Structures are given as C-alpha cells and as structure tokens.
Amino acid sequence: MKKAKLYAVVKNFKNRETLVVGTIAGITDYFGYTLECGKSWNQKINRNPTTIKSLLGALSKSEKEIRGCCYEQATYRDGAEFLTDVVKEKFFAKALDWNKTYSSDKEAFSYSIIDGVVTQ
C-alpha cells in the first residue's frame, strides 16, 4: 500500500466543523464544485492548486464569489493539528475498504469535529 502525503482542511459553516483528510488532489476533488463555481465568477481563482496554502486561498476566494456579502460564508483553515496517527489510520482503513486497493491519490474523506475531537 502506497502511503501518500496527507493534508487536512477544516471547513466551518454555521458553527459546524468538518475535517476533510486526503491528498491535495483528493481535497481539491472533494471541494471541486465550490472551486468550479468560484472560478465561474472569477477567472483568477485557481481550480487546480498544488499546495495547501493555495488550496485554502482558492476556497476562501470561491466562497466570497459564490455567497457574496449577503449570506454567511464558510471558512477554511489548515487542519494539521487534527492529523494524528489515529486519523491517518482511519483514512487508510477507509480508503482500503472503499477501493479495496489504495492506488489512487485522489481520495479525501470527511469527519466531524465535535468539541475538538474527530469523530467518524
């Protein structure tokens, strides 16, 4: 099994936090619709970011374009503090169960964060 470099993004929307764990390509694919909608309004938004910093920036810009100033926007931040060995093992177990073989680097799974604890 190939161990990919994992990243984590925390999405906060209406006081509900969701942790998304995966590779850059997987997280980009997970938030693909948000990035695509943002890019349809602003062509400067990068649809295929290569770093976690550029991904977070593209997601934030996309939210501003989609929701404008009239609606509550989701916020995105780096979730590296949640990327513990337990979460990594959950990710790889889920990837194996879902794909039967972990061959793709375009996988991302979401987990809820309740009171600072990652849940399934």
Order of alpha helices (4+ residues) and beta strands (2+ residues): beta-beta-alpha-alpha-alpha-beta-alpha-beta-beta
